[in-house]
Amino acid sequence: MRAAMFKQSRILKKLDYTLVITVVIIIIFSLVIIYSATKPSEVLTATGEAGGDPFASVKKQVFNIIIGLGVMLFMLGIQYEDLAKHMKALYALNLVMLGAVIFFGHSALGATRWIGIGSFKFQPSEFAKLIIIICFAAFLVRRKGKLNRLKDLLPCFAFMGVPVLLILMQPDLGTSLVYMAIMFGMLFAAGARPALLAGLIVGGLSLVSLWIWAHFWFEANSSFDLWIPLKDYQLKRLTIFLNPWKDWHGDGYHVIQSQIAIGQGGFFGRGLFQGSQTHGDFLPIQETDFIFSVVGEELGFVGAVALLFLFFVLIYRCIYIAVNAKDCFGFLLSAGVISMITFHVMVNVGMTTGIMPVTGIPLPMFSYGGSSMITNLAAMGLLLNINAKRQNIMF
């Protein structure tokens, strides 16, 4: 008992408190914005036509945070090095979870992503992100420094390709893109040639762009229908951001309302809980995908920069932990988490400001949602574990 308490006290002394405090501030900030985004409109509640508990979403998110903190503590206390030994079992579990969604999942917003157990629903593809980081890190350890040619990368593409295909079948384009970002980020960390990776990314984006352009060209100019593995609404989301006013009352509505909200915020914002776009129900799914728009409208440029600075500190500390990891496995795990969080932040902010397609990617530890919160807090626990082990603690 004394040995366990001694070990826990040593762990607490070696925590990266800059990372911990940053995560805490982001979460507290998020709860304030979630409350603003979900509280009933004062006009409606005055008429009695709406109402309910204004803290309902905040309470649910606090519950999600408590679960996430429990998982984070669990990840902090394990021997992270042993995770590599269970790579095959974890990879199989991942495929089973993602496959189960296709057959037993619940649909919402055009996709089947959730599995329900009683009143509780969870999104396997969120948990799968961290699991695939663990599996791919174990897969790459033996290949580090041996990824100089395209044929060396083919087994890596196959390893990541199977879960990506299962996610595309849901269909969940946003999460599949996260997987691709994780893969390329970890390949770079494992020593793959940057020029080769850059060439693959540029070539892949060019090929996809040409495929989409050809699909629309044949659709408009001939009776031939060029097949593409995306739903119509996904195709429109990928292209409408280029000119949202082309379909301002349809697929471009989300982007336009988000830009209006952020534009109205100005430098200092309209004031907390005072956003007209937010509380007038013009801004869509404002507590999840478009929560950054709420920050921009109510807290303005200053609030948006403050939030981005918090994420900068978070990512910086993650990079610091990665660089100082005691082993290759810990380094690759950290690289995977960094890739995941960085991609989420870039794409979420990009889609709310109208410079990237709307892909339904949440803002880490800020958007409302249980599965995402638990996954990201678990990832933070893993990084804190890696950081503590580099301090040569006796476990």
VEXDREN-2710 file (C-alpha; in Angstrom, 1 decimal):
% VEXDREN-2710
k/r/px/py/pz
1/MET/0.0/0.0/0.0
2/ARG/2.8/2.4/1.0
3/ALA/4.7/1.5/-2.2
4/ALA/1.6/2.3/-4.4
5/MET/1.1/5.6/-2.6
6/PHE/4.8/6.5/-3.0
7/LYS/4.6/5.7/-6.7
8/GLN/1.5/7.9/-7.1
9/SER/3.2/10.8/-5.3
10/ARG/6.3/10.5/-7.5
11/ILE/4.1/10.5/-10.6
12/LEU/2.3/13.7/-9.4
13/LYS/5.6/15.4/-8.8
14/LYS/6.8/14.6/-12.4
15/LEU/3.6/15.7/-14.2
16/ASP/3.9/18.3/-16.9
17/TYR/1.8/20.9/-15.1
18/THR/1.9/23.3/-18.0
19/LEU/0.0/20.7/-20.1
20/VAL/-2.4/19.9/-17.3
21/ILE/-3.2/23.5/-16.5
22/THR/-3.7/24.3/-20.2
23/VAL/-6.1/21.4/-20.6
24/VAL/-8.1/22.5/-17.5
25/ILE/-8.3/26.1/-18.9
26/ILE/-9.5/24.9/-22.3
27/ILE/-12.2/22.7/-20.7
28/ILE/-13.5/25.4/-18.4
29/PHE/-13.5/27.8/-21.3
30/SER/-15.5/25.2/-23.3
31/LEU/-18.1/24.8/-20.6
32/VAL/-18.8/28.6/-20.7
33/ILE/-19.2/28.6/-24.5
34/ILE/-21.3/25.4/-24.5
35/TYR/-23.7/27.0/-22.0
36/SER/-23.9/30.1/-24.3
37/ALA/-24.5/28.0/-27.4
38/THR/-27.2/25.8/-25.9
39/LYS/-29.1/28.0/-23.4
40/PRO/-32.7/28.7/-24.5
41/SER/-33.4/32.0/-26.2
42/GLU/-34.7/34.6/-23.8
43/VAL/-37.4/35.6/-26.2
44/LEU/-38.8/32.1/-26.4
45/THR/-38.5/31.4/-22.7
46/ALA/-40.4/34.6/-22.0
47/THR/-43.3/33.4/-24.1
48/GLY/-43.3/29.9/-22.5
49/GLU/-42.8/28.2/-25.8
50/ALA/-39.4/26.9/-24.9
51/GLY/-37.3/26.5/-21.9
52/GLY/-36.1/23.6/-19.9
53/ASP/-32.9/23.4/-18.0
54/PRO/-30.4/25.9/-19.5
55/PHE/-27.5/23.9/-18.0
56/ALA/-28.6/20.6/-19.5
57/SER/-25.8/20.3/-22.0
58/VAL/-23.3/21.7/-19.6
59/LYS/-24.2/19.0/-17.0
60/LYS/-23.9/16.3/-19.7
61/GLN/-20.5/17.6/-20.7
62/VAL/-19.3/17.7/-17.1
63/PHE/-20.3/14.0/-16.8
64/ASN/-18.3/13.3/-20.0
65/ILE/-15.4/15.2/-18.5
66/ILE/-15.5/13.2/-15.3
67/ILE/-15.4/9.9/-17.3
68/GLY/-12.6/11.3/-19.4
69/LEU/-10.6/12.3/-16.4
70/GLY/-11.0/8.8/-15.0
71/VAL/-9.7/7.3/-18.3
72/MET/-6.9/9.9/-18.3
73/LEU/-5.8/8.8/-14.8
74/PHE/-5.9/5.1/-16.0
75/MET/-3.7/5.9/-19.0
76/LEU/-1.3/7.8/-16.7
77/GLY/-1.0/4.8/-14.4
78/ILE/-0.3/2.0/-16.9
79/GLN/3.0/0.8/-18.3
80/TYR/2.6/2.4/-21.7
81/GLU/5.4/0.3/-23.1
82/ASP/3.2/-2.8/-22.7
83/LEU/0.6/-1.4/-25.1
84/ALA/2.9/-2.5/-28.0
85/LYS/2.6/-6.1/-26.9
86/HIS/-1.2/-6.0/-27.4
87/MET/-1.1/-4.4/-30.9
88/LYS/-2.8/-7.3/-32.7
89/ALA/-5.6/-7.5/-30.2
90/LEU/-6.2/-3.8/-30.2
91/TYR/-6.1/-3.7/-34.0
92/ALA/-8.7/-6.5/-34.2
93/LEU/-10.9/-4.7/-31.5
94/ASN/-10.7/-1.6/-33.6
95/LEU/-12.0/-3.3/-36.7
96/VAL/-14.8/-5.0/-34.8
97/MET/-15.9/-1.7/-33.3
98/LEU/-15.9/0.1/-36.7
99/GLY/-17.6/-2.9/-38.4
100/ALA/-20.3/-3.0/-35.7
101/VAL/-21.3/0.6/-36.5
102/ILE/-22.1/-0.4/-40.0
103/PHE/-24.5/-3.1/-38.9
104/PHE/-25.8/-1.9/-35.6
105/GLY/-25.2/1.9/-35.6
106/HIS/-27.6/4.8/-35.2
107/SER/-27.8/7.3/-38.0
108/ALA/-27.7/11.1/-37.7
109/LEU/-26.9/13.9/-40.1
110/GLY/-26.5/11.5/-43.0
111/ALA/-24.1/9.1/-41.4
112/THR/-24.1/6.0/-39.2
113/ARG/-21.5/6.7/-36.5
114/TRP/-23.0/5.9/-33.1
115/ILE/-23.7/2.7/-31.2
116/GLY/-26.3/2.8/-28.4
117/ILE/-26.2/0.8/-25.2
118/GLY/-29.4/1.6/-23.4
119/SER/-29.6/5.4/-23.1
120/PHE/-25.9/5.8/-23.6
121/LYS/-24.5/6.4/-27.1
122/PHE/-20.9/6.4/-28.1
123/GLN/-18.9/7.0/-31.3
124/PRO/-16.5/4.1/-31.9
125/SER/-14.6/6.1/-34.6
126/GLU/-13.5/8.6/-31.9
127/PHE/-12.1/5.9/-29.7
128/ALA/-10.6/4.2/-32.7
129/LYS/-8.3/7.2/-33.3
130/LEU/-6.3/6.6/-30.2
131/ILE/-6.3/2.9/-30.6
132/ILE/-5.0/3.2/-34.2
133/ILE/-2.3/5.6/-32.9
134/ILE/-1.2/2.9/-30.4
135/CYS/-1.3/0.1/-33.1
136/PHE/0.5/2.1/-35.8
137/ALA/3.2/3.2/-33.3
138/ALA/3.9/-0.4/-32.5
139/PHE/3.8/-1.3/-36.2
140/LEU/6.3/1.5/-37.1
141/VAL/8.8/0.8/-34.3
142/ARG/10.5/-2.0/-36.3
143/ARG/10.4/0.1/-39.4
144/LYS/11.8/3.4/-38.1
145/GLY/14.6/4.6/-40.4
146/LYS/13.6/2.0/-43.1
147/LEU/10.9/4.0/-44.9
148/ASN/12.9/5.6/-47.7
149/ARG/11.1/4.2/-50.7
150/LEU/7.5/4.0/-51.9
151/LYS/7.4/0.2/-51.6
152/ASP/8.5/0.6/-47.9
153/LEU/5.4/2.6/-47.3
154/LEU/2.9/0.2/-48.9
155/PRO/2.6/-2.1/-45.8
156/CYS/1.8/1.1/-43.8
157/PHE/-0.8/2.2/-46.2
158/ALA/-2.4/-1.3/-46.1
159/PHE/-2.3/-1.3/-42.3
160/MET/-4.1/2.0/-42.1
161/GLY/-6.3/1.5/-45.1
162/VAL/-8.5/-1.2/-43.7
163/PRO/-9.9/0.9/-40.8
164/VAL/-10.2/3.9/-43.1
165/LEU/-12.3/2.0/-45.5
166/LEU/-14.6/0.9/-42.7
167/ILE/-15.0/4.5/-41.6
168/LEU/-15.7/5.6/-45.2
169/MET/-18.5/3.0/-45.3
170/GLN/-20.3/4.8/-42.4
171/PRO/-19.8/7.2/-44.2
172/ASP/-17.6/9.5/-42.2
173/LEU/-15.3/11.5/-44.4
174/GLY/-14.0/13.8/-41.6
175/THR/-12.7/11.0/-39.4
176/SER/-11.1/9.2/-42.4
177/LEU/-9.2/12.4/-43.1
178/VAL/-8.0/12.5/-39.5
179/TYR/-6.7/9.0/-39.9
180/MET/-4.7/10.1/-43.0
181/ALA/-3.3/13.0/-41.0
182/ILE/-2.3/10.7/-38.2
183/MET/-0.7/8.3/-40.7
184/PHE/1.4/10.9/-42.5
185/GLY/2.4/12.6/-39.2
186/MET/3.6/9.3/-37.7
187/LEU/5.4/8.3/-40.9
188/PHE/7.3/11.6/-40.8
189/ALA/8.2/10.9/-37.2
190/ALA/9.3/7.4/-38.1
191/GLY/11.9/8.8/-40.6
192/ALA/10.1/8.6/-43.9
193/ARG/11.6/11.0/-46.4
194/PRO/9.8/14.4/-46.3
195/ALA/10.1/14.8/-50.0
196/LEU/8.4/11.4/-50.6
197/LEU/5.6/12.2/-48.1
198/ALA/5.1/15.7/-49.6
199/GLY/4.9/14.2/-53.1
200/LEU/2.3/11.7/-52.0
201/ILE/0.2/14.3/-50.3
202/VAL/0.4/16.8/-53.3
203/GLY/-0.2/14.0/-55.8
204/GLY/-3.1/12.5/-53.8
205/LEU/-4.8/15.9/-53.4
206/SER/-4.3/16.6/-57.1
207/LEU/-5.8/13.3/-58.1
208/VAL/-8.8/13.7/-55.8
209/SER/-9.4/17.2/-57.1
210/LEU/-9.2/16.0/-60.7
211/TRP/-11.6/13.1/-59.9
212/ILE/-14.1/15.4/-58.3
213/TRP/-13.9/17.9/-61.2
214/ALA/-14.3/15.1/-63.7
215/HIS/-17.3/13.8/-61.8
216/PHE/-19.1/17.2/-62.0
217/TRP/-18.0/17.8/-65.6
218/PHE/-19.5/14.5/-66.8
219/GLU/-22.6/15.1/-64.7
220/ALA/-23.2/18.4/-66.4
221/ASN/-22.1/17.7/-70.0
222/SER/-22.9/14.0/-70.7
223/SER/-25.1/11.1/-69.7
224/PHE/-22.1/9.3/-68.3
225/ASP/-21.9/9.2/-64.5
226/LEU/-18.3/9.0/-63.3
227/TRP/-18.4/6.9/-60.0
228/ILE/-16.9/8.5/-56.9
229/PRO/-16.9/6.9/-53.4
230/LEU/-18.7/9.8/-51.7
231/LYS/-22.3/10.7/-51.1
232/ASP/-23.7/13.8/-52.9
233/TYR/-23.9/15.8/-49.7
234/GLN/-20.2/15.0/-49.0
235/LEU/-19.2/16.2/-52.5
236/LYS/-21.1/19.4/-52.0
237/ARG/-19.5/20.0/-48.6
238/LEU/-16.0/19.5/-50.2
239/THR/-16.7/22.2/-52.9
240/ILE/-19.3/24.6/-51.6
241/PHE/-16.8/26.5/-49.3
242/LEU/-15.2/27.9/-52.5
243/ASN/-18.4/29.8/-53.3
244/PRO/-21.0/29.3/-50.5
245/TRP/-23.3/31.9/-52.0
246/LYS/-23.9/29.7/-54.9
247/ASP/-26.3/27.7/-52.7
248/TRP/-26.7/30.2/-49.8
249/HIS/-30.0/28.6/-48.6
250/GLY/-28.8/25.0/-48.9
251/ASP/-25.3/23.6/-48.6
252/GLY/-23.6/27.0/-48.3
253/TYR/-25.8/28.0/-45.4
254/HIS/-23.5/26.7/-42.7
255/VAL/-20.4/28.4/-44.0
256/ILE/-22.2/31.7/-44.6
257/GLN/-23.8/31.9/-41.1
258/SER/-20.5/31.0/-39.5
259/GLN/-18.7/33.8/-41.4
260/ILE/-21.4/36.2/-40.5
261/ALA/-21.1/35.3/-36.8
262/ILE/-17.3/35.7/-36.7
263/GLY/-17.5/38.9/-38.7
264/GLN/-20.0/40.4/-36.3
265/GLY/-17.7/39.7/-33.4
266/GLY/-15.2/42.3/-34.6
267/PHE/-12.2/42.9/-32.3
268/PHE/-13.7/42.5/-28.8
269/GLY/-16.9/40.6/-29.7
270/ARG/-20.6/41.3/-29.0
271/GLY/-20.3/40.1/-25.4
272/LEU/-20.6/36.8/-23.7
273/PHE/-24.1/35.3/-24.2
274/GLN/-25.0/38.2/-26.5
275/GLY/-24.4/36.7/-29.9
276/SER/-27.3/37.3/-32.3
277/GLN/-26.3/34.6/-34.7
278/THR/-25.8/32.1/-31.8
279/HIS/-29.0/32.9/-29.9
280/GLY/-31.1/33.5/-32.9
281/ASP/-30.5/29.9/-34.0
282/PHE/-29.0/31.0/-37.3
283/LEU/-25.7/29.3/-36.5
284/PRO/-26.0/25.5/-37.1
285/ILE/-24.8/22.8/-34.6
286/GLN/-23.1/25.6/-32.7
287/GLU/-22.1/23.6/-29.7
288/THR/-20.2/21.0/-31.7
289/ASP/-18.8/21.6/-35.2
290/PHE/-19.2/25.4/-35.2
291/ILE/-18.4/26.2/-31.6
292/PHE/-15.4/28.3/-32.7
293/SER/-17.9/30.6/-34.4
294/VAL/-19.6/31.2/-31.1
295/VAL/-16.2/32.3/-29.6
296/GLY/-15.6/34.6/-32.6
297/GLU/-19.0/36.3/-32.4
298/GLU/-19.3/36.7/-28.6
299/LEU/-15.6/37.3/-27.7
300/GLY/-14.3/38.6/-31.0
301/PHE/-10.8/38.5/-32.4
302/VAL/-9.4/38.7/-28.9
303/GLY/-11.3/35.6/-27.6
304/ALA/-10.5/33.6/-30.8
305/VAL/-6.8/34.4/-30.5
306/ALA/-6.8/33.5/-26.8
307/LEU/-8.3/30.1/-27.6
308/LEU/-5.8/29.5/-30.4
309/PHE/-3.0/30.5/-28.1
310/LEU/-4.2/27.8/-25.6
311/PHE/-4.1/25.2/-28.3
312/PHE/-0.6/26.5/-29.4
313/VAL/0.7/25.9/-25.8
314/LEU/-1.0/22.5/-25.7
315/ILE/0.6/21.4/-29.0
316/TYR/4.0/22.9/-28.0
317/ARG/4.0/20.9/-24.8
318/CYS/3.0/17.7/-26.7
319/ILE/6.0/18.3/-29.0
320/TYR/8.3/18.8/-26.1
321/ILE/7.1/15.5/-24.6
322/ALA/7.6/13.7/-27.9
323/VAL/11.2/15.1/-28.4
324/ASN/12.1/14.0/-24.9
325/ALA/10.5/10.6/-24.9
326/LYS/12.7/7.8/-23.5
327/ASP/12.0/5.4/-26.4
328/CYS/10.9/5.2/-30.0
329/PHE/7.5/3.8/-29.1
330/GLY/6.8/6.8/-26.8
331/PHE/8.0/9.2/-29.4
332/LEU/5.7/7.7/-32.1
333/LEU/2.7/7.6/-29.7
334/SER/3.3/11.3/-29.0
335/ALA/3.7/12.1/-32.7
336/GLY/0.3/10.4/-33.4
337/VAL/-1.5/12.4/-30.7
338/ILE/0.1/15.7/-32.0
339/SER/-1.0/14.9/-35.5
340/MET/-4.5/14.2/-34.4
341/ILE/-5.0/17.3/-32.3
342/THR/-3.2/19.7/-34.7
343/PHE/-5.3/18.4/-37.7
344/HIS/-8.5/18.8/-35.6
345/VAL/-7.7/22.4/-34.7
346/MET/-6.6/23.4/-38.2
347/VAL/-9.6/21.9/-39.9
348/ASN/-12.3/23.0/-37.4
349/VAL/-11.0/26.6/-37.4
350/GLY/-10.6/26.5/-41.1
351/MET/-14.1/25.3/-41.9
352/THR/-15.7/27.8/-39.5
353/THR/-13.9/30.7/-41.2
354/GLY/-14.7/29.4/-44.6
355/ILE/-11.2/28.5/-45.9
356/MET/-11.7/24.7/-45.6
357/PRO/-14.5/22.3/-46.4
358/VAL/-17.1/21.5/-43.8
359/THR/-16.1/18.0/-42.6
360/GLY/-17.7/17.7/-39.2
361/ILE/-14.5/17.6/-37.2
362/PRO/-14.9/18.9/-33.6
363/LEU/-12.5/21.2/-31.7
364/PRO/-10.5/19.0/-29.3
365/MET/-11.7/19.2/-25.6
366/PHE/-13.8/22.2/-26.6
367/SER/-16.7/21.0/-28.7
368/TYR/-19.7/19.3/-27.0
369/GLY/-19.5/15.5/-27.2
370/GLY/-18.6/12.6/-24.9
371/SER/-16.7/10.3/-27.2
372/SER/-14.4/13.1/-28.4
373/MET/-13.8/14.4/-24.9
374/ILE/-13.0/11.0/-23.5
375/THR/-10.6/10.1/-26.4
376/ASN/-8.7/13.4/-26.1
377/LEU/-8.4/13.2/-22.3
378/ALA/-7.2/9.6/-22.7
379/ALA/-4.6/10.9/-25.2
380/MET/-3.5/13.5/-22.7
381/GLY/-3.1/10.9/-20.0
382/LEU/-0.9/8.8/-22.4
383/LEU/1.3/11.8/-23.1
384/LEU/1.6/12.6/-19.4
385/ASN/2.6/9.0/-18.8
386/ILE/5.3/9.2/-21.5
387/ASN/6.6/12.4/-20.0
388/ALA/6.7/10.9/-16.5
389/LYS/8.6/7.9/-17.6
390/ARG/11.4/10.0/-19.2
391/GLN/12.1/11.2/-15.6
392/ASN/13.4/7.8/-14.7
393/ILE/10.7/7.1/-12.1
394/MET/10.9/3.8/-10.4
395/PHE/7.6/2.0/-11.2
END
